[in-house]
Structures are given as C-alpha cells and as structure tokens.
Amino acid sequence: MTEDCRTAQKPAGNTGLLDGELAWRQHDGGHEDRTNMKHFIKWANKLLGHTPPKPATQ
C-alpha cells in the first residue's frame, strides 16, 4: 500500500485486509473482539505456516 495511512480511506465495514503481514478488519457491532477472531486466527495460521489439527470424530 502506498497511501498515507493518516489520510487513506478505510474500506467498507466487514471488509478485511488480511493478505499481508499486517491485518485489519472493521466489523459491525461496536468495540469487541469475538466478531473478528475467526478471521484473525485464519490470518495468523497462514502467516505462521500453522495447520490446525482436524477435529476429533466420535
């Protein structure tokens, strides 16, 4: 990204920027973390090269 972060326009709500080494996602619903966690866990796993274990079958 080449824009100045102080003047650049944010993307629309519920749009993630999760393709680089830094991640950003704005969600609806006020200040809380749980809405974005599934997106950031997936982003972190990709960045760290981690493959989560498959759920156990019963």
C-alpha positions in Angstrom: 0.0 0.0 0.0 1.4 3.3 -1.0 -1.2 5.7 0.5 -0.5 7.7 3.6 -2.2 5.9 6.4 -3.3 9.2 8.1 -5.4 10.2 5.1 -6.3 7.0 3.3 -10.0 6.0 3.3 -10.9 2.9 5.2 -12.6 0.1 3.3 -16.3 -0.6 3.9 -17.4 -2.3 7.1 -17.0 -6.1 7.3 -14.2 -5.9 4.7 -10.9 -7.5 5.7 -7.4 -6.6 4.6 -5.9 -10.0 5.6 -3.4 -10.7 2.8 -0.2 -9.1 4.2 2.0 -9.2 7.3 -0.4 -6.7 8.9 -4.1 -7.3 9.1 -7.1 -5.1 9.5 -10.9 -5.7 9.6 -13.7 -3.5 10.8 -16.9 -5.1 11.9 -20.4 -4.1 12.9 -21.4 -4.1 16.5 -19.2 -1.8 18.5 -16.0 -2.4 20.3 -15.4 -6.2 20.9 -13.0 -8.8 19.6 -15.0 -12.0 19.1 -16.5 -11.0 15.7 -13.1 -10.8 14.1 -11.3 -13.6 15.9 -12.2 -16.3 13.3 -10.7 -14.0 10.6 -7.5 -13.2 12.5 -6.9 -16.8 13.6 -7.1 -17.9 10.0 -4.7 -15.0 9.0 -2.2 -15.8 11.8 -2.2 -19.5 10.9 -1.4 -18.6 7.3 1.3 -16.1 8.3 2.9 -18.6 10.7 2.5 -21.6 8.4 0.4 -23.4 11.0 -2.2 -26.0 10.1 -4.7 -26.5 12.9 -5.5 -30.2 13.8 -8.6 -31.7 12.4 -11.5 -32.0 14.9 -11.7 -35.5 16.5 -14.6 -37.6 15.2 -16.7 -39.6 17.7 
